[in-house]
Amino acid sequence: MWFTEQPITRTVPEVPLQIDVPKTIKDAAAKLLDSFVDSFFEFIDKPLLPSQSNFAPVEELGEAIVVTNIQGRIPDDFPEGVYIRNGPNPLFGGLKSTNSIFGRSSHIWVEGEGMLHALYLKKSSHGSWTVLYNNNQVETETFNLEKQRNKPSFLPAITGDSPAILFAYLLNWLRFGKVNKYISNTNVFEHSGKFYSAAESHIPQEIDIFTLKTLNNWDVNGTWNRPFTSHPKKAPGTEELVTLGVSATKPFAVVGIISADGKKLVHKVDLKLSRCSLCHDIGVTQRYNVIMDFPLTIDLYRLLRGGPLIKYNKEEYARIGVMPRYGNANSVKWFEVEPNCTFHIINSFEDGHEVVVRGCRSLDSLIPGPDPSLNEFEWLSRCYEWRLNMLTGEVKEKDLSGAKLVYMDFPMVNENFIGIKNRYAYTQVVDPMASPTRDVPKYGGLAKLYFEESSAEFSMRDKDQLEEQIRVEYHMFEKNTFCSGAAFVPRDGGLEEDDGWIITFVHNEDTNISQVGSHYSMVHIIDTKKFSGEAVAKITMPCRVPYGFHGAFMPISFQPR
């Protein structure tokens, strides 16, 4: 029998080699790392005390809800717009800590994925108001990543045992390419008609102000690739946006100036700081940028030596820098000041040869550390002023809060006066008795500060130096009622700086349960000309709104887009 012998390879179907070797190795390594974390790290819910129940997260609504329960009356000349507030709303039921063979690491109270809470106020041609409420999570890259995994994945990497934090850093980086989550939970700001959610650990996220959906990261057309302060400021006169990016690695602090149309980074400069100062805010005047370099620092080398990642050291130097708007590191004039921890600038402006900086100043860390002050309230802030003489280098410091031990933070001003001399400001007032632990401050009222009026109170800064205090007016809530996210709303057509309202979310912990058995919160509108009087309107929300961080009022048009 005759046959034709063929090579065996011709009788076997050809299978093209389509294995991506690098991807296969990468996927295998990722599974191995996940398996290691699952085996050796235990995620534990951080418990909330009964007094902390309104820090617990809530679910997304999915769509806006009409609000009809309004006590009082929304003023006729209140502007149309949206009152929006950011704040932590952690995934998977709350903040976490982990136990492992390396020790314990934990989230702190400023963490937790951001959620936006928005109250829309729309006025008809007949003068009646339509009010809607909505909420939505800020969907950062890491939010979506953990949501897809449907379980806690990033290891807490802020406080705890040094080896645990180091391995959290390392394992987060190896698994996700990021050392920590992008939480975007601190503030909301507007620039050139667009709206952004921000926290200084990452670049901002642009949001749709009507739906609260996250659109994209804002990197100023690819020119800004580092963290972005939660409190950028519009420069007086030019409307350029001044920002600051702080990082745990060099360059530690970079100032950026973004064009008024938001399309171009017109100036970017490394301040050449010698440490990573945890600077949460930046100030502006008509000609200058104001930088705070205080001794609350992030230090990776300290962590490697077994110390804390974040630490406040009152023995280190504190200084305020005044930088020409488009200056460089060499042009900054530094002023040594008494050591302190200031997160928020009230305002800054030029007054003759002086640059005046007012802020909410504390004498200990606002972020819990291993060595807290013996004074249990030193971590709480008081209203303070620094006057920096640009000619002589002299510094004058002054406590503006009065002889009463009143603690306040989350300041706000009429935004038309940012960077120029202002007469008024507003703050949230801490209830120290309701804030017994360092990580859960509660705000039981509001304060109006009259910078050009004196009170009858005096205090002794030095043994032989009397300080006259400014007048402060208070709007206090009833017992166990607290606010968050307060914002100033200027009156349409108002001629005076303090002509407007404060709007704020409010929660009464004693009446936490409504008659229908569900949690609820409120929004109060307070006339700043009658500040200590009753709120002109109290709007009951359809659900509970957790305590959060910064709020803003954005005038918007409700015309069809």
Residue pairs with C-beta under 8 A, 6 or more apart in sequence:
29 174
30 175
33 171
33 174
33 175
34 175
36 171
37 153
37 155
37 171
37 175
40 100
40 101
41 98
41 99
41 100
41 155
42 98
42 99
42 100
43 96
43 97
43 98
43 152
44 96
44 97
44 98
44 99
45 93
45 94
45 95
45 96
46 94
46 95
46 96
46 97
46 106
46 107
48 55
48 56
48 94
51 434
51 440
51 509
52 440
53 509
53 512
54 482
54 507
54 509
54 512
54 521
54 544
54 546
54 547
55 109
55 440
55 546
55 547
56 94
56 546
57 88
57 89
57 90
57 91
57 93
57 94
57 112
57 115
57 546
58 89
58 115
58 135
58 543
58 544
58 545
58 546
60 115
60 135
60 136
60 137
61 133
61 134
61 135
61 136
61 543
63 134
64 120
64 132
64 133
64 134
65 132
65 133
65 134
65 542
66 130
66 131
66 132
67 119
67 131
67 132
67 133
67 539
67 540
67 541
67 542
68 131
69 539
69 540
70 129
70 131
70 537
70 538
70 539
70 540
71 537
71 538
71 539
71 540
72 525
72 534
72 535
72 536
72 537
72 538
73 536
73 537
74 121
74 129
74 131
74 525
74 536
74 537
74 539
75 501
75 525
75 527
75 536
75 537
76 127
77 491
77 492
77 493
78 121
78 489
78 491
78 492
78 501
78 525
79 489
79 490
79 491
79 492
79 553
79 555
80 121
80 122
80 123
80 555
80 556
80 557
80 558
81 120
81 121
81 489
81 553
81 554
81 555
81 556
82 118
82 119
82 120
82 121
82 209
82 553
82 554
82 556
83 118
83 119
83 121
83 487
83 489
83 503
83 523
83 551
83 552
83 553
83 554
84 116
84 117
84 118
84 119
84 188
84 209
84 551
84 552
84 553
84 554
85 116
85 117
85 118
85 188
85 484
85 485
85 487
85 505
85 545
85 548
85 549
85 550
85 551
85 552
86 114
86 115
86 116
86 138
86 184
86 185
86 186
86 187
86 188
86 197
86 198
86 485
86 548
86 549
86 550
86 551
87 114
87 115
87 117
87 185
87 484
87 485
87 546
87 547
87 548
87 549
88 95
88 109
88 110
88 111
88 112
88 113
88 114
88 115
88 183
88 185
88 546
88 548
88 549
89 112
89 113
89 114
89 115
89 137
89 185
89 546
90 96
90 107
90 111
90 112
90 113
91 113
91 143
91 146
91 147
91 152
92 146
92 151
92 152
94 112
95 106
95 107
95 108
95 109
95 111
95 112
96 106
96 107
96 152
96 156
97 104
97 105
97 106
97 107
97 156
97 160
98 104
98 105
98 106
98 155
98 156
98 164
98 168
100 164
100 167
102 161
102 163
102 164
102 166
102 167
103 160
103 161
103 162
103 163
103 164
104 160
104 161
104 164
105 155
105 156
105 157
105 158
105 159
105 160
105 161
105 164
105 165
105 168
106 156
106 158
106 159
106 160
107 156
107 158
108 158
108 159
108 367
108 368
108 439
109 368
109 439
109 440
110 185
110 186
110 367
111 156
111 158
111 181
111 183
111 185
112 183
112 185
113 137
113 138
113 140
113 143
113 181
113 183
113 184
113 185
114 137
114 138
114 140
114 183
114 184
114 185
114 186
114 197
114 199
115 135
115 136
115 137
115 138
115 185
115 546
115 548
116 135
116 136
116 137
116 138
116 188
116 197
116 207
116 212
117 133
117 134
117 135
117 485
117 505
117 545
117 548
118 133
118 134
118 135
118 209
118 212
119 131
119 132
119 133
119 523
119 539
120 130
120 131
120 132
120 133
120 134
120 558
121 129
121 130
121 131
122 129
122 130
122 131
122 132
122 558
123 129
123 130
124 130
131 539
133 541
133 542
133 543
134 211
134 212
135 212
135 545
136 211
136 212
136 213
137 143
138 184
138 185
138 197
138 205
138 207
138 214
139 147
139 205
139 213
139 214
140 181
140 182
140 183
140 184
140 202
140 205
140 214
141 178
141 182
141 217
142 154
142 176
142 178
142 181
142 182
143 181
143 182
145 153
145 176
146 152
146 153
146 154
146 181
153 175
153 176
154 172
154 176
154 178
154 180
154 181
155 167
155 168
155 171
155 172
156 168
157 165
157 168
157 169
157 172
157 179
157 180
157 309
158 165
158 180
158 309
158 310
159 165
159 308
159 309
159 310
159 368
159 369
162 303
162 304
162 306
162 307
162 308
162 309
165 303
165 309
166 303
166 304
169 179
169 180
172 178
172 179
172 180
173 179
180 201
182 199
182 201
182 202
183 199
183 201
183 202
184 197
184 198
184 199
184 202
184 204
184 205
185 197
185 199
185 548
185 549
186 198
186 199
186 200
186 230
186 549
186 550
187 197
187 198
187 199
187 230
187 231
187 549
187 550
187 552
188 195
188 196
188 197
188 198
188 207
188 550
188 551
188 552
188 554
189 195
189 196
189 198
189 204
189 231
189 232
189 552
190 196
190 552
190 554
191 232
191 234
191 241
191 258
191 262
192 260
192 261
192 262
192 263
194 206
194 218
194 262
195 206
195 207
195 208
195 209
195 554
196 204
196 205
196 206
196 207
196 218
197 204
197 205
197 207
197 214
198 204
198 205
198 228
198 229
198 230
198 232
199 230
200 227
200 228
200 229
200 230
200 245
200 246
200 280
201 227
202 217
202 227
202 228
203 217
203 218
203 219
203 224
203 225
203 226
203 227
203 228
204 217
204 218
204 228
205 214
205 215
205 216
205 217
205 218
206 214
206 215
206 216
206 217
206 218
207 213
207 214
207 215
208 215
209 554
209 556
210 556
210 561
218 224
219 225
220 256
220 258
220 262
220 263
220 264
220 265
221 263
221 264
221 265
223 264
223 265
223 268
224 243
224 245
224 256
224 258
224 265
224 268
226 245
226 247
226 254
227 245
227 246
227 247
228 243
228 244
228 245
229 243
229 244
229 245
229 246
229 279
229 280
229 281
229 282
230 280
230 281
230 550
231 280
231 281
231 282
231 344
231 345
231 550
232 241
232 242
232 243
232 244
232 258
232 282
233 241
233 242
233 282
233 283
233 284
233 418
233 419
234 240
234 241
234 242
234 284
234 415
234 418
234 419
235 241
235 242
235 257
235 284
235 325
235 419
236 284
236 285
236 286
236 418
236 419
236 420
237 286
238 260
239 260
240 257
240 258
240 259
240 260
240 266
241 257
241 258
241 260
241 262
242 255
242 256
242 257
242 258
242 282
242 284
242 289
242 325
243 255
243 256
243 257
243 258
243 282
244 253
244 254
244 255
244 256
244 279
244 282
244 291
245 253
245 254
245 256
246 252
246 253
246 276
246 277
246 278
246 279
247 253
247 254
247 276
248 276
248 298
248 299
248 300
249 276
249 300
251 270
251 271
251 272
251 273
252 271
252 273
252 274
252 275
252 276
252 277
253 270
253 271
253 273
253 276
253 277
253 279
253 291
253 293
254 268
254 269
254 270
254 271
255 267
255 268
255 269
255 271
255 282
255 289
255 291
255 323
256 265
256 267
256 268
257 265
257 266
257 267
257 268
257 325
257 326
258 264
258 265
258 266
259 265
259 266
267 325
267 326
269 327
269 328
269 329
270 329
271 291
271 321
271 323
271 329
271 332
272 329
273 293
275 293
275 297
275 299
276 297
276 298
276 299
277 292
277 293
277 294
277 295
277 296
277 297
278 296
278 297
278 298
278 310
278 367
279 291
279 292
279 293
279 294
280 343
280 344
281 292
281 342
281 343
281 344
281 345
281 359
282 289
282 290
282 291
282 345
283 289
283 290
283 291
283 292
283 345
283 347
283 348
283 357
283 419
284 290
284 348
284 418
284 419
285 348
285 349
285 350
285 355
285 419
285 420
286 349
286 350
286 419
286 420
287 324
287 325
287 350
288 322
288 323
288 324
288 325
288 348
288 350
288 355
289 322
289 323
289 324
289 325
289 327
290 320
290 321
290 322
290 323
290 345
290 348
290 355
290 357
291 320
291 321
291 322
291 323
291 332
292 320
292 321
292 342
292 345
292 359
293 318
293 319
293 320
293 321
293 334
294 318
294 319
294 339
294 340
294 341
294 342
295 312
295 313
295 314
295 315
295 316
295 317
295 318
295 339
295 341
296 310
296 311
296 312
296 341
296 365
296 366
296 367
297 310
297 311
297 312
297 313
297 316
298 309
298 310
299 307
299 309
299 311
300 309
302 308
302 309
302 311
303 309
308 369
308 370
310 365
310 367
310 369
311 365
311 369
311 370
311 371
312 341
312 364
312 365
312 367
312 369
314 339
314 363
314 364
315 339
316 339
317 336
317 339
318 336
318 337
318 338
318 339
318 340
319 334
319 335
319 336
319 337
320 334
320 335
320 337
320 357
320 386
320 388
321 332
321 333
321 334
321 335
322 332
322 333
322 335
322 355
322 388
322 390
323 331
323 332
323 333
324 331
333 388
333 390
333 393
335 386
335 388
335 393
335 395
336 395
337 386
337 395
337 397
338 397
339 363
340 361
340 362
340 363
340 384
341 361
341 362
341 363
341 364
341 365
341 366
341 379
342 359
342 360
342 361
342 362
342 381
342 384
343 360
343 366
343 381
343 409
344 359
344 360
344 381
344 409
344 410
344 411
345 357
345 358
345 359
345 411
346 358
346 359
346 360
346 383
346 411
346 413
346 425
346 427
346 449
347 358
347 413
347 417
347 418
347 419
347 422
347 425
348 355
348 356
348 357
348 358
348 419
349 355
349 356
349 419
349 420
349 421
349 422
350 356
350 421
351 387
351 421
353 389
353 390
353 391
353 392
354 387
354 388
354 389
354 390
355 387
355 388
355 390
356 385
356 386
356 387
356 388
356 421
357 385
357 386
357 388
358 383
358 384
358 385
358 386
358 400
358 425
358 451
359 383
359 384
359 386
359 411
360 381
360 382
360 383
360 384
360 408
360 409
360 410
360 411
360 427
361 381
361 382
361 383
361 384
362 378
362 379
362 380
362 381
362 382
363 373
363 375
363 378
363 379
364 372
364 373
364 375
364 378
364 379
365 372
365 379
366 379
366 381
368 438
368 439
372 379
372 438
373 379
377 405
377 407
377 432
379 438
380 407
380 409
380 430
380 432
380 435
380 441
381 407
381 408
381 409
381 430
382 399
382 400
382 401
382 406
382 407
382 408
383 399
383 400
383 401
383 408
383 411
383 427
383 449
383 470
384 397
384 398
384 399
384 400
384 401
385 397
385 398
385 400
386 395
386 396
386 397
387 395
387 396
387 397
387 398
388 394
388 395
389 395
389 396
397 461
398 461
398 467
399 459
399 461
399 467
399 469
400 449
400 451
400 469
400 470
401 408
401 469
401 472
402 455
402 457
402 459
402 469
402 470
402 472
403 457
403 458
403 459
403 469
404 457
405 432
406 429
406 447
406 472
407 429
407 430
407 432
408 427
408 428
408 429
408 430
408 447
409 427
409 428
409 430
409 441
409 443
410 427
410 428
410 443
410 484
410 485
410 486
410 549
410 550
411 425
411 426
411 427
412 425
412 426
412 427
412 486
412 487
412 488
412 502
413 422
413 424
413 425
413 426
413 488
414 422
414 424
414 488
414 490
414 497
414 498
414 500
415 488
415 490
416 490
416 497
417 497
422 451
422 497
423 450
423 451
423 452
423 497
423 498
424 448
424 449
424 450
424 451
424 497
424 498
424 528
425 448
425 449
425 451
426 446
426 447
426 448
426 449
426 486
426 488
426 502
426 528
427 446
427 447
427 449
428 443
428 445
428 446
428 447
428 483
428 484
428 486
428 504
429 443
429 444
429 445
429 446
429 447
429 474
429 476
430 441
430 442
430 443
430 444
431 442
431 443
431 444
431 445
431 482
434 442
434 444
434 480
434 482
435 441
435 442
442 482
442 547
443 482
443 483
443 484
444 476
444 477
444 481
444 482
444 483
445 474
445 475
445 476
445 477
445 483
446 474
446 475
446 476
446 483
446 486
446 502
446 504
446 526
446 531
447 472
447 473
447 474
447 475
448 472
448 473
448 474
448 475
448 498
448 528
448 531
449 470
449 471
449 472
450 470
450 471
450 472
450 473
451 470
453 470
453 471
454 468
454 469
454 470
454 471
455 468
455 469
455 470
455 471
455 472
457 469
458 466
458 467
458 468
458 469
459 466
459 467
459 469
460 466
460 467
461 467
473 531
473 532
474 531
474 532
475 502
475 526
475 531
475 532
475 533
477 483
477 506
477 508
478 508
479 510
480 508
480 509
480 510
481 506
481 507
481 508
481 509
481 510
482 506
482 507
482 509
482 547
483 504
483 505
483 506
483 507
483 524
484 504
484 505
484 547
484 548
484 549
484 551
485 504
485 505
485 548
485 549
485 550
485 551
486 502
486 503
486 504
486 551
487 502
487 503
487 504
487 551
487 552
487 553
488 500
488 501
488 502
488 528
488 553
489 500
489 501
489 502
489 503
489 525
489 553
490 499
490 500
491 499
491 500
491 501
494 500
498 528
498 529
499 528
499 529
500 528
501 525
501 526
501 527
501 528
501 536
502 524
502 525
502 526
502 528
502 531
503 523
503 524
503 525
503 526
503 551
503 553
504 523
504 524
504 526
504 551
505 521
505 522
505 523
505 541
505 545
505 548
505 551
506 521
506 522
506 523
506 524
506 538
507 521
507 522
507 544
507 545
507 547
508 522
512 519
512 544
513 519
514 520
518 543
518 544
519 543
519 544
520 540
520 541
520 542
520 543
520 544
521 541
521 543
521 544
521 545
522 538
522 539
522 540
522 541
523 538
523 539
523 541
524 535
524 537
524 538
524 539
525 535
525 536
525 537
525 538
525 539
526 533
526 535
526 536
527 533
527 536
